[in-house]
């Protein structure tokens, strides 16, 4: 499934939630659906920022991915596990966005993905930016990470929805 189709699906799901459902937190330490959306959008923009950094790089990087990073790209996505970030990287996402604001932010993200879609493969694959867990990634890999990350959170979305009352 393409990045844009995947995000269109997230937009469709978003239509089904009331504001109360969007902000509902089932337990301490568990995100609301709105927080999950905020996280996905923010992280996707970080990944696209790294695509831009690769595009403007002047120096090749010969270092590669970590073992986890190699495996991630070999299987084409995250393993079906929950990933806990270190506390300093684990600030709870925003839980106050409206549906309309999240929708607008998803539209902006899709526009940015479209801008890079046709250009990403022309960027030198040896222009890389380091990811804390996956090692050195090039522009294509950063771009692909957006959809991998959205797919990874589909399971979380389902778990959160099961605790909602529709």
Secondary structure, 3 states (H helix, E strand, C coil): CCHHHHHHHHHHHHHCCCHHHHHCCCCCCCCCHHHHHHHHHHHHHHHHHHHHHHHHCCCCCCCCECHHHHHHHHHCCCCCCCCCCCHHHCCCCCCCCCHHHHHHHHHHHHHHHHHHHCCHHHCCCCCEEEECCCEEEEHHHHHHHHHHHHHHHHHHHHHHHHCCCC
